Amino acid sequence: MSRQVDSNIALLLDGLGLEGEENDFSDFSIADQNSVAESQGITPTTPSNFIPILGRNVTYVVACIIINEHNELLMMQEAKESCAGKWYLPAGRMEKGENIVQAACREVLEETGLECCPKTLLTVETAGGSWYRFVLTADVIGGELKTPAKADKESLQAKWISNLQEISLRSNDILHLIERAKMHKQSQPGKTWHKNILPALTPHSKNLMRLVIIIKKRSTNRMHVLLSEKTSIHFPTCDINPAKSVHSTLRRFMVEMFGADVGQHRPLGLLNVEADPSADGCCLSLLVAFRAPLEEVPIIGKCAWHEIPMELENKFLPMITTKNSTIELHVVR
């Protein structure tokens, strides 16, 4: 079992999906969360049997940031009546039957005329627990830049932009993403930035948050990871509550495992994203680090600490000390 745990850690550190896990098992389901809320006198707003259905109660958006060799940014001019003439990144909602990478390629082609090859997830944004935007970087591999003569309902045209001050943006919410993409362009993936990671094609019928919680044991100075011992041994996993922010869901789950006085900890970013069009859910693997040593962090849930090999510990250490060594999780609200 120890070998399987270490193997799964290695897969997550490579941004890959997990093998042999019960994909949709949750230690803290919506029903569990509702029971906790009711015990505190709060009326839940999410049905206990909530299942995400794309286009009905969950929205997945993709956005693609492409920067060419001249440091110019690929932008499209909106055709929609509500924002016609304004400029934005190629972006849009995922459709049934396509994965995140396919959706990004389709949006870029429809809105700019160019064919692209996505390179890595840059950021995952969430608003509540029911809206997700998957932001990728990509390289152009073909096609022709859309001119005003080819304007359609998808866009009026596309351009390579060197100075954003020259255009009128549909929204400033993409400025942070563009800045990150420019930093990433100048970085060394795997050294000063996380390695290139694309979503793993692992199906999930729920929206889940898998926690990889790391801590140092003072007496041995060795790193440990938390494992749930409910059913089979696995990383603690909870349903993402569509009515709450992801940070709120994280806080409630941590209290469930460690009690209301849970020690100081911080979410560092995502190790991977798992999603497949055969189901409408997804799983975000979030790395969380405790500041306090293991000896000072009592567990009240059915969990246990597992000491990891030095080889894996050495891979985790840069993620604790180096910015941008995990995929950014940006919680909008």
QUIGI-V469667 format. One record per pair of residues at least 4 apart in sequence whose ideal C-beta (glycine too) atoms are under 8 Angstrom apart, sorted by the first residue. I is the first residue (numbers start at 1). J is the second residue. D is the distance in whole Angstrom. If there is no record, write none. Layout:
# QUIGI-V469667
i->(I/I)
j->(J/J)
d->(D/D)
This chain:
# QUIGI-V469667
i->(1/1/2/2/3/4/4/4/5/5/5/5/5/6/6/6/6/7/8/8/8/8/8/9/9/9/9/9/10/10/11/11/11/11/12/12/12/12/12/12/13/13/13/13/14/15/15/15/15/15/15/15/16/16/17/17/17/17/17/18/18/21/21/21/22/22/22/23/23/23/23/23/24/24/24/24/24/25/25/25/25/25/26/26/26/26/26/26/27/27/27/27/27/27/27/27/28/28/28/28/28/28/28/28/29/29/29/29/30/30/30/30/30/30/30/30/31/31/31/32/32/33/33/33/33/33/33/33/33/34/34/34/34/35/36/36/36/37/37/37/38/38/38/44/44/45/46/46/46/46/50/50/50/51/51/51/51/52/52/52/52/52/52/52/52/52/53/53/53/54/54/54/54/54/54/55/55/55/57/57/58/58/58/58/58/58/59/59/59/59/60/60/60/60/60/60/60/60/60/61/61/61/61/61/61/61/61/62/62/62/62/62/62/62/62/62/62/62/62/63/63/63/63/63/63/63/63/63/63/63/64/64/64/64/64/64/64/64/64/64/64/64/64/65/65/65/65/65/65/65/65/65/65/65/66/66/66/66/66/66/66/66/66/66/67/67/67/67/67/67/67/67/68/68/68/68/70/70/71/71/71/72/72/72/73/73/73/73/73/74/74/74/74/74/74/74/74/74/74/75/75/75/75/75/75/75/75/75/76/76/76/76/76/76/76/76/76/76/77/77/77/77/77/77/77/77/78/78/78/78/78/78/78/78/78/79/79/79/79/79/79/79/80/83/83/84/85/85/86/86/86/87/87/87/87/87/88/88/88/88/89/89/89/90/90/90/90/90/91/91/91/92/92/92/92/93/94/94/94/95/95/96/97/98/98/98/98/99/99/99/99/99/99/100/100/100/100/100/100/100/101/101/101/101/101/102/103/104/104/104/104/104/104/105/105/105/105/105/105/106/107/108/108/108/108/108/109/109/109/109/109/110/110/111/111/111/111/112/112/112/112/112/113/113/113/113/113/113/114/114/114/114/114/114/115/115/115/115/116/116/116/116/117/117/117/118/118/118/118/119/119/119/119/119/119/120/120/120/120/120/120/120/120/120/121/121/121/121/121/121/121/121/121/122/122/122/122/122/122/122/122/122/123/123/123/123/123/123/123/123/124/124/124/124/124/124/124/124/124/124/124/125/125/125/125/125/125/126/126/126/126/126/126/126/126/126/127/127/127/128/128/128/128/128/129/129/129/129/129/129/129/129/129/130/130/131/132/134/134/135/136/137/137/137/145/145/145/146/146/146/146/146/147/148/148/150/151/151/151/161/161/164/164/164/169/169/173/174/175/176/176/177/178/179/180/180/180/181/182/183/183/183/184/184/184/187/187/187/187/188/188/189/189/189/189/190/190/192/192/193/193/194/194/194/194/194/197/197/199/199/199/199/200/200/200/200/201/201/201/202/202/202/202/203/203/203/203/203/204/204/204/204/204/204/204/204/205/205/205/206/206/207/207/207/207/207/207/208/208/208/208/208/208/208/208/209/209/209/209/209/209/209/209/209/209/209/210/210/210/210/210/210/210/211/211/211/211/211/211/211/211/211/211/212/212/212/212/212/212/212/213/213/213/213/213/213/213/214/214/214/214/214/214/214/214/214/215/215/215/215/215/215/215/215/215/215/215/216/216/216/216/216/216/216/217/217/217/217/217/217/217/217/217/218/218/218/219/220/222/222/222/222/223/223/223/223/223/224/224/224/224/224/225/225/225/225/226/226/226/226/226/226/226/226/227/227/227/227/227/227/227/227/228/228/228/228/228/228/228/228/229/229/229/229/230/235/236/236/236/236/237/238/238/238/239/240/240/240/241/241/241/244/244/244/245/245/245/246/246/246/246/247/247/247/248/249/250/250/250/250/251/252/253/254/254/254/254/255/255/255/256/257/257/257/257/257/258/258/258/258/258/258/258/259/259/262/263/263/263/263/263/264/264/264/265/265/265/265/266/266/266/267/267/267/267/268/268/268/268/268/268/268/269/269/269/269/269/269/269/269/270/270/270/270/270/270/270/270/271/271/271/271/271/272/272/273/273/273/273/273/274/274/274/275/275/275/284/286/287/287/287/289/290/290/292/292/293/294/299/299/299/308/308/308/309/310/311/312/313/315/316/317/318/318/319/319/324)
j->(5/233/6/306/7/8/20/233/9/225/227/233/306/10/308/309/312/11/12/18/19/21/235/13/212/225/308/312/14/312/16/17/18/19/16/18/212/271/272/285/271/312/315/316/195/194/195/197/198/200/271/272/200/272/200/201/202/272/274/202/274/25/232/234/231/232/234/202/203/204/205/283/204/205/206/208/281/230/231/232/234/237/32/206/208/237/238/239/228/230/236/237/238/253/256/301/32/33/237/238/239/252/253/256/33/48/238/239/34/46/47/48/49/50/239/241/35/48/49/36/256/37/44/46/238/239/241/249/252/38/44/46/48/39/40/252/256/42/43/44/42/43/44/48/243/243/50/241/242/243/57/239/242/205/206/280/281/57/58/130/205/206/207/242/280/281/57/58/280/58/59/60/94/96/280/59/93/96/130/242/130/131/132/207/242/280/93/130/131/132/93/94/100/103/132/133/134/275/282/91/92/93/94/131/132/133/134/91/92/93/94/100/103/104/107/133/134/135/136/89/90/91/104/107/133/134/135/136/174/177/74/89/90/91/104/107/108/116/118/135/136/137/138/73/74/89/122/135/136/137/138/177/178/181/73/74/90/108/114/116/137/138/139/140/71/72/73/74/137/181/182/185/72/74/140/160/160/162/162/182/185/160/161/162/160/161/162/164/178/89/90/108/112/114/140/158/159/160/161/87/88/89/90/158/159/160/161/167/87/88/89/90/111/112/146/155/157/158/85/86/87/155/156/157/158/159/83/84/85/86/87/88/155/156/170/84/151/152/153/154/155/156/84/88/170/156/156/168/168/169/170/161/167/168/169/170/169/170/171/174/174/177/178/107/108/111/112/158/107/111/133/103/107/110/111/103/98/100/103/103/106/277/277/102/103/106/277/103/199/201/275/276/277/104/134/136/198/199/273/275/105/118/136/198/199/106/107/108/116/118/134/136/138/109/115/116/117/118/138/110/111/112/114/115/116/138/113/114/115/116/143/154/155/146/154/155/158/143/145/146/155/158/143/144/145/146/150/158/140/142/143/144/145/158/140/141/142/143/138/139/140/141/138/139/141/136/137/138/198/136/137/138/139/196/198/136/137/184/189/194/195/196/197/198/134/135/136/197/198/199/270/273/327/135/136/137/177/180/181/184/327/328/133/135/177/180/327/328/329/330/132/133/134/135/270/273/284/327/328/329/330/132/133/135/330/331/332/131/132/133/245/246/329/330/331/332/131/332/333/242/243/244/245/333/207/240/241/242/243/244/245/246/249/242/243/332/282/199/273/177/198/181/184/185/158/159/160/150/151/155/157/158/157/156/157/157/155/156/157/166/167/169/175/178/174/175/177/178/179/180/330/181/182/183/184/324/328/185/186/187/193/324/189/193/324/191/192/193/324/192/193/193/194/195/196/194/195/322/324/324/325/269/324/325/326/327/272/327/272/273/274/275/272/273/274/275/274/275/276/274/275/276/283/275/276/278/279/281/208/274/275/276/279/281/282/283/279/280/281/239/281/239/240/242/281/282/283/237/238/239/240/281/282/283/284/237/238/239/240/246/249/250/253/283/284/286/235/236/237/283/284/285/286/226/235/236/237/238/250/253/285/286/288/225/235/271/285/286/287/288/225/226/236/265/288/289/290/223/224/225/287/288/289/290/316/320/223/224/225/226/289/290/292/293/294/297/305/221/222/223/224/290/293/294/221/222/223/224/293/294/295/305/307/293/294/295/295/307/307/308/310/313/307/308/312/313/316/294/305/306/307/308/235/305/306/308/235/236/257/299/303/304/305/306/233/234/235/236/303/304/305/306/233/234/235/236/237/301/302/303/233/302/303/304/302/285/253/257/301/303/283/249/253/256/249/246/249/284/248/249/252/248/249/252/249/331/333/250/284/329/331/251/267/331/252/253/254/267/286/288/255/256/257/258/262/265/288/259/260/262/301/262/299/300/301/303/262/263/297/298/299/300/301/298/300/297/290/291/292/296/297/290/291/292/288/289/290/291/288/289/291/286/287/288/329/287/288/289/319/320/325/326/286/287/319/325/326/327/328/329/284/285/286/287/326/327/328/329/285/286/287/326/327/285/327/282/283/284/285/327/282/283/285/281/282/283/329/329/316/319/326/320/294/297/296/297/297/305/303/304/305/312/313/316/313/314/315/316/317/319/320/321/322/325/325/326/328)
d->(6/6/6/7/6/6/7/8/7/8/7/7/6/7/6/6/6/7/7/5/8/7/7/6/7/7/6/5/7/7/4/7/6/7/7/7/6/5/6/5/6/7/5/8/8/8/7/3/7/7/7/5/5/7/3/7/3/7/5/7/8/8/8/6/7/7/7/7/7/6/8/8/6/5/5/7/7/8/6/8/7/7/8/7/6/6/6/5/5/6/5/6/6/8/8/8/5/6/8/4/7/7/5/5/7/8/8/5/6/6/7/5/8/5/5/6/7/4/8/7/8/6/7/8/8/7/6/8/6/6/4/7/5/6/7/7/7/4/7/5/7/7/7/8/8/5/5/6/6/5/8/8/6/6/7/8/8/6/4/8/8/7/5/7/5/5/5/7/6/6/8/7/7/6/4/7/8/7/6/7/5/8/8/7/7/7/6/7/5/7/7/4/7/8/5/8/7/8/8/6/7/6/7/7/7/4/7/6/7/8/6/6/4/4/6/7/5/8/7/5/7/4/8/8/6/7/5/7/7/7/8/7/5/7/5/7/5/7/7/8/5/7/5/7/8/6/7/7/7/5/8/6/6/4/7/4/8/7/8/6/7/5/7/6/6/7/6/8/8/6/7/5/5/7/7/6/7/7/7/8/8/4/6/5/7/5/8/7/6/8/7/8/6/7/8/7/8/6/8/5/7/7/8/7/6/8/5/7/7/6/7/5/4/5/8/4/7/5/6/7/6/6/4/5/7/8/5/6/7/5/7/6/7/7/6/6/7/7/6/6/5/5/6/8/5/7/7/7/5/6/4/7/4/6/6/7/7/4/7/7/5/7/8/5/5/4/5/8/6/8/8/8/4/8/7/8/6/7/4/7/8/7/5/4/5/7/6/7/7/6/7/6/5/7/5/8/8/5/8/6/6/5/7/6/7/6/6/6/7/5/8/5/7/6/7/6/8/7/8/6/6/6/6/8/5/7/7/7/6/8/6/4/7/7/5/4/7/8/7/6/7/4/5/5/5/4/7/6/5/7/4/7/6/7/7/5/4/4/4/6/6/6/6/5/5/5/7/4/6/7/5/6/6/5/8/7/6/8/7/8/8/4/5/6/6/7/6/6/6/7/8/6/5/5/6/5/7/6/6/6/7/7/8/4/6/6/7/4/8/5/7/7/6/7/6/6/7/6/7/6/7/7/4/7/5/8/6/7/6/8/7/5/7/8/6/7/4/4/5/6/7/7/6/7/7/4/5/4/7/6/7/6/6/4/8/8/7/7/7/5/8/6/6/8/5/7/8/5/8/6/5/4/6/6/5/8/7/5/6/7/6/7/8/7/7/8/8/6/6/7/8/6/7/7/6/8/7/6/7/6/8/7/8/6/8/8/5/4/7/5/7/5/7/5/5/7/4/8/7/5/7/8/6/5/6/6/6/6/8/5/7/5/6/7/5/8/8/8/5/4/7/6/7/8/4/5/4/8/6/6/7/8/6/4/6/5/5/7/5/6/5/7/4/7/5/6/8/5/7/6/7/7/7/4/7/7/6/8/5/7/6/7/7/7/5/6/5/7/5/6/7/5/7/7/6/5/7/8/8/7/8/6/6/6/6/6/6/7/5/7/7/4/7/8/5/8/7/6/7/6/7/7/5/7/6/8/7/5/8/8/7/4/8/7/5/6/7/6/7/6/8/8/6/7/7/5/8/6/6/4/7/8/7/4/7/5/7/8/5/8/8/7/7/6/8/4/6/6/4/6/5/7/8/7/5/6/8/6/8/8/5/8/6/8/5/7/7/8/6/6/8/5/7/6/7/5/7/8/7/5/6/5/6/6/5/8/7/6/8/6/8/7/4/8/8/6/5/8/7/5/8/4/5/8/7/6/6/6/8/7/5/6/8/5/6/6/6/6/7/8/6/6/7/6/5/7/8/7/6/6/6/8/6/7/4/6/4/7/7/7/6/6/7/7/5/8/6/7/4/6/5/7/5/6/6/6/5/7/7/6/8/6/7/5/7/4/7/6/6/7/8/5/7/6/8/7/3/6/6/6/6/6/6/7/6/4/8/5/4/8/6/6/7/5/8/6/7/6/8/7/6/4/7/7/4/7/7/7/8/6/6/5/8/6/4/6/8/6/5/7/8/4/6/8/7/6/7/7/7/8/7/7/5/5/5/6/8)
